């Protein structure tokens, strides 16, 4: 655990330095900043969980952006993200006849750093690609009985905390696109995928469990400063 916490500031520092120092080599020194908010549609697939549906959650935070080259800008964000997965017809048939409404609730603080490519042919449209570092805040499972009778050995409905199972940190890749909706208002759609297992091997994961998220957000520019 100490090694993981020691890893967080190093990664954050590298991302911040990259974002702040690289643009200094160019003439454009304007830094724009603002807030963002929207929805995540998140799920998990792999060894520990299979055939899960999407959980809808919030994505709320702040961002800063500066021009890198004529057709490229760099953007960094810090936001709260509700992720996980959902299964509305989960049947633990090996030990019970009950069917649950199961919701996996994983909440993160995320730090993405992206490059935005502004297309010349379509004014305002940009394509995005980058990396994201996620830090787990909480991980739990909620079960609600839909039908059937639980076996005596099953704790059935309720909340189970899974902080000990879900890794504290997970990196992911992101691609997306954005387009201006109105003055200082931009809509973005992104897809986040982590090729790295986010469940600890010693918690029952033998092959790999990977997050997949589609995110729809709106960003509002609050202001800008000359660097």
C-alpha positions as CSV (number, residue, x, y, z in Angstrom):
1,X,0.0,0.0,0.0
2,X,2.8,2.4,0.8
3,X,4.4,1.8,-2.6
4,X,1.1,2.6,-4.3
5,X,0.7,5.9,-2.5
6,X,4.3,6.8,-3.2
7,X,3.5,6.1,-6.9
8,X,0.6,8.6,-7.0
9,X,2.5,11.9,-6.6
10,X,5.2,10.8,-9.0
11,X,2.7,10.2,-11.8
12,X,0.7,13.3,-11.1
13,X,4.0,15.4,-11.1
14,X,5.1,14.0,-14.4
15,X,1.7,14.7,-16.0
16,X,1.6,18.3,-14.6
17,X,5.2,19.1,-15.7
18,X,4.6,17.7,-19.2
19,X,1.4,19.8,-19.5
20,X,3.0,23.0,-18.2
21,X,6.5,22.9,-19.7
22,X,6.1,21.6,-23.2
23,X,4.0,24.6,-24.4
24,X,6.7,27.0,-23.2
25,X,8.6,26.3,-26.3
26,X,5.9,27.9,-28.5
27,X,4.7,31.4,-28.9
28,X,1.1,30.8,-27.7
29,X,1.0,31.2,-23.9
30,X,-2.7,31.4,-23.2
31,X,-4.1,29.0,-20.7
32,X,-7.9,28.4,-20.7
33,X,-9.7,26.8,-17.7
34,X,-13.1,25.7,-16.8
35,X,-15.5,23.1,-15.4
36,X,-17.0,19.9,-16.9
37,X,-19.9,17.7,-16.0
38,X,-21.7,14.7,-17.5
39,X,-22.4,11.0,-17.4
40,X,-20.4,7.8,-17.5
41,X,-21.7,4.5,-18.9
42,X,-19.3,2.0,-17.3
43,X,-18.9,-1.7,-17.3
44,X,-16.4,-4.4,-16.5
45,X,-15.4,-7.6,-18.3
46,X,-13.0,-10.4,-17.7
47,X,-12.4,-13.2,-15.2
48,X,-14.0,-11.9,-12.0
49,X,-17.1,-10.5,-13.7
50,X,-18.8,-11.5,-16.9
51,X,-21.9,-10.5,-18.8
52,X,-22.4,-7.3,-16.9
53,X,-24.4,-4.3,-18.1
54,X,-23.6,-0.6,-17.9
55,X,-23.8,1.5,-14.7
56,X,-24.7,5.1,-15.2
57,X,-22.8,7.5,-13.1
58,X,-21.6,11.1,-12.8
59,X,-18.4,12.7,-14.1
60,X,-17.7,16.2,-12.6
61,X,-14.5,18.2,-12.4
62,X,-12.2,20.9,-13.7
63,X,-9.9,21.3,-16.7
64,X,-7.1,23.4,-18.1
65,X,-6.0,23.7,-21.8
66,X,-3.3,25.4,-23.7
67,X,-2.3,25.6,-27.4
68,X,0.7,23.3,-28.3
69,X,0.9,23.8,-32.0
70,X,-1.3,25.5,-34.7
71,X,-3.7,22.5,-34.9
72,X,-3.1,20.9,-31.5
73,X,-3.8,21.7,-27.8
74,X,-2.9,20.0,-24.6
75,X,-5.6,19.5,-22.0
76,X,-5.4,18.2,-18.4
77,X,-8.4,17.5,-16.2
78,X,-9.1,16.5,-12.6
79,X,-12.6,15.0,-12.0
80,X,-14.7,12.8,-9.8
81,X,-16.0,9.7,-11.6
82,X,-18.6,7.1,-10.7
83,X,-17.8,3.9,-12.5
84,X,-18.4,0.1,-12.0
85,X,-21.1,-2.0,-13.7
86,X,-24.6,-3.3,-13.2
87,X,-26.5,-6.6,-13.7
88,X,-30.2,-6.6,-13.3
89,X,-30.6,-10.4,-13.6
90,X,-27.8,-12.0,-11.7
91,X,-28.5,-15.6,-10.7
92,X,-26.2,-17.2,-8.1
93,X,-27.6,-20.6,-9.1
94,X,-24.8,-22.7,-7.7
95,X,-25.9,-22.1,-4.1
96,X,-29.2,-20.3,-4.3
97,X,-32.5,-19.8,-6.3
98,X,-32.4,-16.0,-5.8
99,X,-32.1,-13.5,-8.6
100,X,-30.5,-10.2,-7.7
101,X,-30.3,-6.7,-9.1
102,X,-26.5,-6.3,-8.7
103,X,-24.7,-3.0,-8.8
104,X,-20.9,-2.6,-8.6
105,X,-20.0,0.9,-7.4
106,X,-16.5,2.1,-8.0
107,X,-15.7,5.8,-7.4
108,X,-12.5,7.4,-8.6
109,X,-10.6,10.7,-8.8
110,X,-9.2,10.7,-12.4
111,X,-6.4,12.7,-14.0
112,X,-6.4,12.6,-17.8
113,X,-3.8,14.3,-20.0
114,X,-4.9,14.5,-23.7
115,X,-3.8,15.9,-27.0
116,X,-6.7,17.5,-29.0
117,X,-6.3,17.5,-32.8
118,X,-8.3,20.3,-34.4
119,X,-9.5,19.3,-37.8
120,X,-9.0,21.9,-40.6
121,X,-11.9,20.6,-42.8
122,X,-14.6,20.8,-40.1
123,X,-14.4,24.0,-38.1
124,X,-14.7,23.4,-34.3
125,X,-14.4,19.6,-34.4
126,X,-11.5,18.0,-32.6
127,X,-10.3,14.5,-32.0
128,X,-8.7,13.5,-28.7
129,X,-6.3,10.9,-27.4
130,X,-4.3,10.5,-24.2
131,X,-3.7,8.7,-21.0
132,X,-5.6,8.8,-17.7
133,X,-4.6,7.9,-14.1
134,X,-7.4,6.8,-11.8
135,X,-7.2,6.7,-8.0
136,X,-9.9,4.6,-6.2
137,X,-12.0,6.4,-3.6
138,X,-14.4,3.6,-2.8
139,X,-15.5,0.2,-4.1
140,X,-18.6,-1.7,-3.1
141,X,-21.3,-4.0,-4.3
142,X,-25.0,-3.5,-3.7
143,X,-27.4,-6.4,-4.1
144,X,-31.2,-6.2,-4.1
145,X,-33.3,-9.3,-4.3
146,X,-35.6,-9.5,-7.3
147,X,-37.1,-12.9,-6.8
148,X,-36.4,-16.3,-5.2
149,X,-35.2,-17.4,-1.8
150,X,-31.5,-17.1,-0.8
151,X,-29.7,-20.2,0.5
152,X,-28.9,-20.0,4.3
153,X,-25.2,-19.6,3.6
154,X,-25.8,-16.5,1.4
155,X,-25.9,-13.0,3.0
156,X,-28.3,-12.0,0.2
157,X,-29.2,-8.4,-0.1
158,X,-27.1,-5.5,1.2
159,X,-23.8,-3.8,0.7
160,X,-20.4,-5.4,0.6
161,X,-17.2,-3.3,0.6
162,X,-14.5,-4.3,-1.9
163,X,-11.7,-1.8,-1.2
164,X,-9.4,-4.8,-0.4
165,X,-10.2,-6.4,-3.8
166,X,-10.0,-3.4,-6.2
167,X,-6.6,-1.9,-6.9
168,X,-5.9,1.6,-5.6
169,X,-4.6,2.9,-8.9
170,X,-5.3,2.0,-12.5
171,X,-4.1,3.7,-15.7
172,X,-6.3,3.8,-18.9
173,X,-6.2,4.9,-22.5
174,X,-8.7,7.3,-23.9
175,X,-9.9,8.5,-27.3
176,X,-12.8,10.8,-28.2
177,X,-14.1,13.9,-30.0
178,X,-15.4,17.3,-29.1
179,X,-17.5,20.0,-30.8
180,X,-18.6,23.5,-29.7
181,X,-22.2,23.7,-28.7
182,X,-22.4,27.5,-27.9
183,X,-20.1,30.3,-26.8
184,X,-17.6,28.8,-24.2
185,X,-19.6,25.6,-24.2
186,X,-18.3,22.3,-25.7
187,X,-19.7,18.8,-25.9
188,X,-17.3,15.8,-25.6
189,X,-17.7,12.1,-26.1
190,X,-14.9,9.8,-24.9
191,X,-14.1,6.1,-24.5
192,X,-11.9,4.9,-21.7
193,X,-10.3,1.5,-21.7
194,X,-7.8,0.0,-19.3
195,X,-5.6,-2.9,-20.5
196,X,-4.5,-3.3,-16.9
197,X,-6.3,-5.6,-14.5
198,X,-8.1,-3.5,-11.8
199,X,-8.8,-6.5,-9.5
200,X,-6.0,-7.9,-7.3
201,X,-4.9,-11.4,-8.2
202,X,-5.0,-12.5,-4.5
203,X,-8.7,-11.5,-4.4
204,X,-9.8,-14.3,-6.8
205,X,-8.9,-12.8,-10.2
206,X,-6.9,-15.3,-12.2
207,X,-7.1,-13.9,-15.7
208,X,-8.0,-10.2,-15.7
209,X,-10.8,-7.8,-15.1
210,X,-10.8,-4.6,-17.2
211,X,-12.9,-1.4,-17.1
212,X,-14.6,0.1,-20.2
213,X,-16.3,3.5,-20.0
214,X,-18.2,5.7,-22.4
215,X,-18.3,9.3,-21.2
216,X,-20.6,12.2,-22.4
217,X,-19.8,15.6,-20.9
218,X,-20.2,19.3,-21.4
219,X,-17.3,21.7,-20.7
220,X,-17.7,25.4,-19.9
221,X,-14.8,27.8,-20.1
222,X,-14.7,30.0,-17.0
223,X,-11.8,32.1,-18.1
224,X,-8.2,32.4,-19.5
225,X,-4.9,33.7,-18.4
226,X,-1.7,34.7,-20.2
227,X,1.2,32.5,-19.2
